[in-house]
Every structure is written in C-alpha cells, then in structure tokens.
C-alpha cells in the first residue's frame, strides 16, 4: 500500500530514536518501519485526536484519554491511516502493558511502536526529538543555499565558502553536479520536485554523507563531493533506484552528470555541463547509459569550450545558413545532411534509411552544397559539418 507522506522538516525515525536511546526507549513492534520519515512530534491522547495528523508525525501518548485496553489498537489503526511515522507509549498507570492485538497490528503494517517507562518524562523526549529535527533542517537549508550560491555566484566566495566549511564540506574537494528534470503531468511542478528532492535527500543519507540534493526551480540538483568516477556512478544508480520508487508511472526522468571540478569554486562549470547533457538525454541524442560527462566523446570536447561566443560563431558560419533556409522554406535539409553524414557519405544508405529514391537525396545534397557554398563530399567539409551538427544539439 502506497502511503503518501507530507514532509516539511524531516529526518529518518531510526536516527531520531538514537538521540533518545539513553531514555530507556524500547521498540516492541513494527521494526520494518524504522526508516519512516519523521516531520514532527504530537501528543495524541484520544482516538479522535489522531485525525489532526497530516503525515510523518511521531505520536506520543500516556493513555490518559483511552478508556479500555482495545482503544490502543484502534488508536494505532487510526494513526496508521493518518500516516504516522511511529508511536511512543509511556508505560504506567494508564497503560500498564501493550496489548498483543496492538503489537500484531503494528508488526503487520510496519508501524514502529516504542515504549518508555513512567519515570521518563515525555516532555524531555519530545524536546530532544524536536531539536534534532530542527537542527537537521537548518543544516539542509544552509548547505542548499551555499551550493546554490556557488553555482550562481562563483566569484562571490563569501556567499558559500565559510558556510560549506562549517558544514564539513571541504572547499578543495572535487565536486560534480547532477541535473535531473521530470516529464510530469500538469500541476504544481515546483512543489512536486521539492517533494522528490527532500524524499531523495533523506533516502540517500542512509548510504552517503558527502552530498546534497535540492530543488532549483523545475529541476532537481545533486551535488556529489569527494567521490571517484566509480563512486559517482554508484551514487547515481542508487539515486535512480530510489527515484523509481518515488515516481508515479506517468513521471519520466532525464539526467545529466557534469565533470568533476578541481574545487567548489568551479561548481558552476559542472552544473552547466550537466544541464547540457540532460538536454541531450531528453532529446534522445544520447541514451541513459551515456549521462556522464566522461562518456560523451566529441560532446565532451565541445562542452569544454567556455567562450560560448566562439561556439555560436562557428555554428552560424558553418550550419547557420542551412538552418535558416529550412526555417523559412519549411524544408528538411539539415535532417537529410545529418543522415548523410551518419551514413559515412553514402547516398545509397541514406536513401534506404529515409525510404526515398537516390535521386531525391542527390538533389537535396546538391541544394545543401549550393546553400553552404561547399563540397560536402570532401572530408574537411564533413568534419566541419559534423561538429556543427553536434553543436546544434548542445545549443538546442
């Protein structure tokens, strides 16, 4: 059963319980749910009070509002229906022990049920847990802001260097950016992407520590720190695996992973490369196994040109006239040229692939020669045009 969680500030339940293990807290049921995500803590002393939960809360109770033993089982069911992350029961005068029915139910749905002795003050447990949630959220906000500033304002080091250092991200580590975009139905895309980013961040914290995941407008950004290429690929596979569990069938993902930087000061370069690769992925120019900068062949070389004016000038001087001709005359000469070059200059193979007569291809190639004022059968011309077509993919 899919259980939607509404998450604002959030941390894994097991990590929170570690913070209060010195308070004699004991798990008695629902061990399979210890990875549940906690948004906050609420006192829930009656069955009706469970209706006020919005999802992800730890429900804490003494039993003062329950009139009979069976009520605890009913309360557990109501809490489960409202997406509670777990239950903490203060064992004492109101609940002397946990009924077997409640234990069986919590085990059946993996709803963690903890007990603490009466001598332990619940207020202290609540204080510790709320403080941990707030601190974790504060750290996430600060790290996210610092990495966003490093990408957008790389020269203003005061906006990110100190903050990252204080949060144990060495500024001289190598860094790499991953950009993910989602094809999803209409709706509040930004809210959905923020939800996915937060859920993915929490899941990945179970396996890694040197990373950050956050939403940036309509894209999801992953920052990988101090990882080798092999470690990055493992990280990305794990992220994709977890996203598949979070996405609904109608939602599709495209990804790009930029080059490793020399330090955090160059993070923007990796980000720009990742965005370019993601565009190639979604357009079908590369497949899902070629999303890393290191796997891209000639694309990798062309993405390394930092002066975009040079790139655009080369593109306009070589392929530009043909692109403009297609646009104004509603023709497909660029498309035919691409097929011709991909078939190593074979008119026969190009005609067969496009299901047209060879004379049609020869006529169009002659038209291309005329428009570009070059002999496209020559090796030099083909190399220039192949590079220009590749740049077209990057600039699209």
C-alpha positions as CSV (number, residue, x, y, z in Angstrom):
1,X,0.0,0.0,0.0
2,X,1.4,3.4,-1.0
3,X,1.5,5.8,1.9
4,X,1.9,9.4,1.0
5,X,3.9,11.4,3.5
6,X,3.6,15.2,3.8
7,X,7.1,16.4,4.6
8,X,8.4,19.8,5.8
9,X,11.2,19.3,8.3
10,X,12.1,15.6,8.2
11,X,14.6,13.0,9.4
12,X,14.7,9.3,9.5
13,X,12.9,7.7,12.5
14,X,15.8,5.4,13.4
15,X,18.2,8.4,13.5
16,X,15.9,10.2,15.9
17,X,15.5,7.3,18.2
18,X,19.3,7.1,18.5
19,X,19.1,10.6,20.1
20,X,16.8,9.4,22.9
21,X,18.1,5.8,23.4
22,X,19.5,6.8,26.8
23,X,15.9,7.4,27.9
24,X,15.2,3.7,28.1
25,X,13.1,3.7,25.0
26,X,12.4,0.2,23.6
27,X,11.0,-1.0,20.3
28,X,8.3,-3.6,20.8
29,X,6.7,-3.8,17.3
30,X,7.0,-2.5,13.7
31,X,10.7,-2.9,13.2
32,X,10.3,-2.8,9.4
33,X,9.2,0.9,9.6
34,X,12.3,2.3,11.3
35,X,13.2,4.0,8.1
36,X,10.0,6.0,8.1
37,X,10.4,9.8,7.8
38,X,9.5,12.0,10.7
39,X,8.2,15.5,10.2
40,X,7.3,16.4,13.8
41,X,6.0,15.1,17.2
42,X,2.5,15.3,18.6
43,X,0.8,14.3,21.8
44,X,-2.2,12.1,20.8
45,X,-4.2,11.0,23.8
46,X,-7.5,10.1,22.2
47,X,-8.6,8.2,19.1
48,X,-10.2,11.4,17.7
49,X,-7.0,13.4,18.1
50,X,-5.3,11.2,15.5
51,X,-7.4,13.0,12.8
52,X,-5.3,16.1,13.3
53,X,-2.1,14.4,12.0
54,X,-1.0,15.4,8.5
55,X,1.6,12.7,8.0
56,X,5.0,11.8,9.3
57,X,4.5,12.6,13.0
58,X,5.6,10.6,15.9
59,X,2.5,10.1,18.1
60,X,3.4,10.3,21.8
61,X,0.8,9.2,24.5
62,X,0.3,8.2,28.1
63,X,-3.1,6.6,27.6
64,X,-4.9,9.1,29.8
65,X,-7.6,9.6,27.2
66,X,-8.1,5.9,26.4
67,X,-11.0,4.2,28.3
68,X,-10.2,0.5,27.6
69,X,-7.4,-1.7,26.5
70,X,-8.7,-2.2,23.0
71,X,-8.6,1.5,22.4
72,X,-4.8,1.4,22.0
73,X,-5.2,-0.9,19.0
74,X,-7.9,1.3,17.5
75,X,-5.7,4.3,18.0
76,X,-2.8,2.6,16.3
77,X,-5.0,1.8,13.3
78,X,-6.2,5.4,13.2
79,X,-2.6,6.7,13.4
80,X,-1.6,4.4,10.6
81,X,-4.4,5.7,8.4
82,X,-3.1,9.2,9.0
83,X,0.5,8.3,8.0
84,X,2.1,8.5,11.5
85,X,5.8,7.7,11.4
86,X,5.7,5.9,14.8
87,X,4.2,5.6,18.2
88,X,5.8,6.2,21.6
89,X,3.8,4.9,24.7
90,X,4.6,5.9,28.3
91,X,4.0,2.7,30.2
92,X,2.5,3.5,33.6
93,X,-0.9,3.9,35.4
94,X,-2.9,4.4,32.2
95,X,-1.3,1.8,30.0
96,X,0.4,-1.0,32.0
97,X,1.5,-3.0,29.0
98,X,1.0,-3.1,25.3
99,X,-2.0,-5.4,24.2
100,X,-1.0,-8.3,21.9
101,X,-3.5,-7.1,19.3
102,X,-1.7,-3.7,19.1
103,X,1.6,-5.4,18.7
104,X,0.3,-7.7,16.0
105,X,-1.2,-4.8,14.1
106,X,1.9,-2.7,14.2
107,X,4.0,-5.6,13.1
108,X,1.6,-6.3,10.2
109,X,1.9,-2.7,8.8
110,X,5.5,-1.9,9.9
111,X,4.3,0.9,12.2
112,X,7.1,1.3,14.8
113,X,5.8,1.1,18.4
114,X,8.1,2.1,21.2
115,X,7.6,2.1,25.0
116,X,9.3,4.2,27.7
117,X,8.9,3.7,31.5
118,X,6.7,6.1,33.5
119,X,9.8,7.5,35.2
120,X,10.9,9.0,31.9
121,X,9.4,12.5,31.3
122,X,7.8,12.5,27.8
123,X,8.4,16.3,27.6
124,X,12.2,15.7,27.6
125,X,11.9,13.1,24.8
126,X,9.7,15.5,22.7
127,X,12.2,18.3,23.3
128,X,15.2,16.2,22.1
129,X,13.4,14.9,19.0
130,X,12.1,18.4,18.0
131,X,15.5,19.9,18.5
132,X,17.1,17.2,16.3
133,X,14.5,17.7,13.5
134,X,15.0,21.5,13.6
135,X,18.8,21.2,13.6
136,X,18.8,18.8,10.7
137,X,16.5,21.0,8.7
138,X,18.7,24.1,9.4
139,X,21.8,22.3,8.2
140,X,20.0,21.2,5.0
141,X,18.8,24.8,4.3
142,X,22.3,26.2,4.9
143,X,24.1,23.7,2.7
144,X,21.5,24.1,-0.1
145,X,21.8,27.9,0.0
146,X,25.6,27.6,-0.1
147,X,25.8,25.2,-3.0
148,X,23.2,27.3,-4.9
149,X,25.3,30.4,-4.4
150,X,28.4,28.5,-5.5
151,X,26.6,27.7,-8.8
152,X,25.1,31.1,-9.4
153,X,27.7,33.5,-7.9
154,X,31.0,31.6,-8.1
155,X,33.1,34.8,-7.8
156,X,31.4,35.8,-4.6
157,X,33.1,33.3,-2.4
158,X,31.8,34.9,0.8
159,X,28.4,33.5,0.0
160,X,29.4,29.9,0.2
161,X,33.0,29.1,1.3
162,X,32.5,29.6,5.0
163,X,29.1,28.0,5.2
164,X,30.3,24.9,3.4
165,X,33.4,24.6,5.5
166,X,31.4,24.8,8.7
167,X,29.1,22.0,7.4
168,X,32.1,19.7,6.8
169,X,32.3,20.2,3.0
170,X,36.0,20.8,2.2
171,X,36.1,23.6,-0.4
172,X,39.1,22.0,-2.1
173,X,37.5,18.6,-2.6
174,X,36.5,17.7,-6.2
175,X,32.8,18.2,-6.9
176,X,30.4,17.1,-9.6
177,X,26.8,18.2,-10.3
178,X,23.9,16.1,-11.5
179,X,20.8,17.7,-13.0
180,X,17.5,15.9,-13.2
181,X,14.4,17.1,-15.0
182,X,11.0,15.4,-14.9
183,X,8.3,14.9,-17.5
184,X,5.1,15.0,-15.5
185,X,1.5,15.9,-15.9
186,X,0.3,19.5,-15.3
187,X,0.1,20.6,-11.7
188,X,2.3,22.3,-9.3
189,X,5.6,21.1,-10.7
190,X,7.8,23.0,-8.3
191,X,6.1,21.6,-5.3
192,X,6.3,18.1,-6.7
193,X,10.1,18.5,-7.5
194,X,10.7,19.9,-4.0
195,X,8.9,16.9,-2.5
196,X,11.0,14.5,-4.6
197,X,14.3,16.3,-3.7
198,X,13.5,16.1,0.0
199,X,12.5,12.5,-0.1
200,X,15.6,11.6,-2.2
201,X,17.9,13.5,0.2
202,X,16.5,11.6,3.2
203,X,16.8,8.2,1.5
204,X,20.4,8.8,0.2
205,X,21.5,9.8,3.7
206,X,21.2,6.2,4.7
207,X,24.2,5.4,2.4
208,X,26.2,8.6,1.9
209,X,27.2,11.7,3.7
210,X,29.2,13.8,1.2
211,X,26.4,15.1,-1.0
212,X,23.5,17.5,-1.2
213,X,20.1,17.2,-3.1
214,X,17.8,20.1,-3.6
215,X,15.2,21.6,-6.0
216,X,16.1,24.5,-8.2
217,X,13.0,25.9,-10.0
218,X,11.9,22.9,-12.2
219,X,15.0,20.8,-11.9
220,X,16.5,18.6,-9.2
221,X,20.2,19.1,-8.4
222,X,22.6,16.6,-6.9
223,X,26.0,17.7,-5.6
224,X,28.5,14.9,-5.2
225,X,31.6,15.7,-3.1
226,X,34.9,13.9,-2.9
227,X,33.9,10.9,-5.0
228,X,35.8,9.0,-7.7
229,X,34.1,8.3,-11.0
230,X,33.2,4.8,-9.9
231,X,31.7,6.1,-6.6
232,X,29.7,8.8,-8.5
233,X,28.2,6.1,-10.8
234,X,27.2,4.0,-7.8
235,X,25.7,7.1,-6.2
236,X,23.7,8.0,-9.3
237,X,22.5,4.4,-9.7
238,X,21.3,4.4,-6.1
239,X,19.6,7.8,-6.6
240,X,17.8,6.5,-9.8
241,X,16.8,3.3,-7.9
242,X,15.2,5.4,-5.1
243,X,13.6,7.8,-7.5
244,X,11.9,5.0,-9.4
245,X,10.2,4.1,-6.1
246,X,9.1,7.7,-5.6
247,X,7.9,8.5,-9.1
248,X,4.4,7.6,-10.3
249,X,4.2,5.7,-13.7
250,X,3.4,8.9,-15.7
251,X,6.5,10.7,-14.5
252,X,9.7,10.3,-16.5
253,X,13.2,11.5,-15.7
254,X,16.1,12.7,-17.8
255,X,19.6,13.2,-16.3
256,X,23.0,14.7,-16.9
257,X,26.1,14.5,-14.8
258,X,28.8,17.1,-15.2
259,X,32.6,16.8,-15.0
260,X,34.4,16.6,-11.6
261,X,35.8,20.0,-10.6
262,X,39.1,20.9,-9.0
263,X,37.3,22.7,-6.1
264,X,33.9,24.1,-5.2
265,X,34.9,27.3,-7.0
266,X,34.3,25.6,-10.3
267,X,31.0,24.1,-9.4
268,X,29.2,26.2,-12.0
269,X,31.1,24.6,-14.8
270,X,29.9,21.1,-13.8
271,X,26.4,22.4,-13.5
272,X,26.4,23.9,-17.0
273,X,27.7,20.6,-18.4
274,X,25.1,18.6,-16.5
275,X,22.3,20.8,-17.9
276,X,23.7,20.4,-21.5
277,X,23.9,16.6,-21.0
278,X,20.4,16.4,-19.6
279,X,19.1,18.2,-22.7
280,X,20.9,15.7,-24.9
281,X,19.3,12.9,-22.9
282,X,15.8,14.2,-23.1
283,X,16.1,14.9,-26.8
284,X,17.3,11.3,-27.5
285,X,20.7,12.3,-28.7
286,X,22.3,10.1,-26.0
287,X,20.8,7.2,-24.1
288,X,20.5,6.6,-20.4
289,X,23.9,4.9,-20.3
290,X,25.8,8.0,-21.5
291,X,24.7,10.6,-19.0
292,X,28.2,11.2,-17.5
293,X,30.5,13.8,-19.0
294,X,33.3,11.3,-19.2
295,X,31.2,9.1,-21.5
296,X,30.4,11.7,-24.2
297,X,33.1,11.6,-26.8
298,X,33.1,14.6,-29.0
299,X,30.3,16.2,-27.0
300,X,32.7,16.3,-24.0
301,X,35.3,18.2,-26.1
302,X,32.8,20.8,-27.3
303,X,31.2,21.3,-23.9
304,X,34.7,22.2,-22.6
305,X,34.7,25.4,-24.7
306,X,33.9,28.1,-22.2
307,X,33.6,31.0,-24.6
308,X,30.1,30.5,-26.0
309,X,30.6,33.3,-28.5
310,X,33.2,31.2,-30.2
311,X,30.8,28.2,-30.3
312,X,27.9,30.2,-31.7
313,X,30.1,32.0,-34.3
314,X,31.4,28.6,-35.6
315,X,27.9,27.2,-35.7
316,X,26.5,30.2,-37.6
317,X,29.3,30.3,-40.1
318,X,29.0,26.6,-41.0
319,X,25.5,25.3,-40.5
320,X,23.6,28.6,-39.8
321,X,22.6,29.3,-43.5
322,X,21.1,25.8,-43.9
323,X,19.2,26.1,-40.6
324,X,17.8,29.5,-41.7
325,X,16.8,28.0,-45.2
326,X,14.9,25.2,-43.5
327,X,13.2,27.6,-41.2
328,X,12.0,30.0,-43.9
329,X,11.2,27.3,-46.6
330,X,9.8,24.5,-44.3
331,X,12.4,22.0,-45.7
332,X,14.3,19.2,-44.0
333,X,17.8,19.7,-45.4
334,X,19.5,19.8,-42.0
335,X,17.9,16.5,-41.2
336,X,19.0,14.9,-44.5
337,X,22.5,16.2,-44.0
338,X,22.7,14.6,-40.6
339,X,21.6,11.3,-42.0
340,X,24.0,11.6,-44.9
341,X,27.0,12.2,-42.5
342,X,25.9,9.4,-40.2
343,X,25.9,7.0,-43.1
344,X,29.5,7.9,-43.9
345,X,28.6,9.9,-47.0
346,X,26.7,7.0,-48.7
347,X,23.8,8.2,-50.8
348,X,22.5,4.7,-51.2
349,X,22.4,4.0,-47.4
350,X,20.9,7.5,-46.7
351,X,18.1,6.9,-49.3
352,X,17.4,3.5,-47.9
353,X,17.2,4.8,-44.3
354,X,14.8,7.6,-45.4
355,X,12.8,5.4,-47.7
356,X,13.3,7.7,-50.7
357,X,14.9,7.4,-54.1
358,X,18.6,8.1,-54.5
359,X,17.8,11.0,-56.9
360,X,15.9,12.7,-54.2
361,X,18.9,12.5,-51.9
362,X,21.3,13.7,-54.6
363,X,19.0,16.7,-55.4
364,X,18.9,17.7,-51.7
365,X,22.7,17.3,-51.3
366,X,23.2,19.5,-54.3
367,X,20.9,22.1,-52.7
368,X,22.9,21.8,-49.5
369,X,26.2,22.4,-51.4
370,X,24.7,25.5,-53.0
371,X,23.4,27.0,-49.8
372,X,26.5,26.3,-47.8
373,X,28.9,27.1,-50.7
374,X,31.0,24.0,-50.0
375,X,31.6,20.5,-51.4
376,X,30.1,18.3,-48.6
377,X,31.6,15.2,-50.2
378,X,35.1,16.3,-49.1
379,X,36.5,15.1,-45.8
380,X,37.2,18.5,-44.4
381,X,33.6,19.7,-45.1
382,X,32.1,16.6,-43.5
383,X,34.2,17.1,-40.3
384,X,33.2,20.7,-40.1
385,X,29.5,20.0,-40.6
386,X,29.6,17.0,-38.2
387,X,31.0,19.3,-35.5
388,X,28.4,22.0,-36.3
389,X,25.5,19.4,-36.1
390,X,26.9,18.3,-32.7
391,X,27.0,21.9,-31.6
392,X,23.4,22.2,-32.8
393,X,22.4,19.5,-30.3
394,X,24.2,21.3,-27.4
395,X,22.8,24.8,-28.3
396,X,19.2,23.5,-28.7
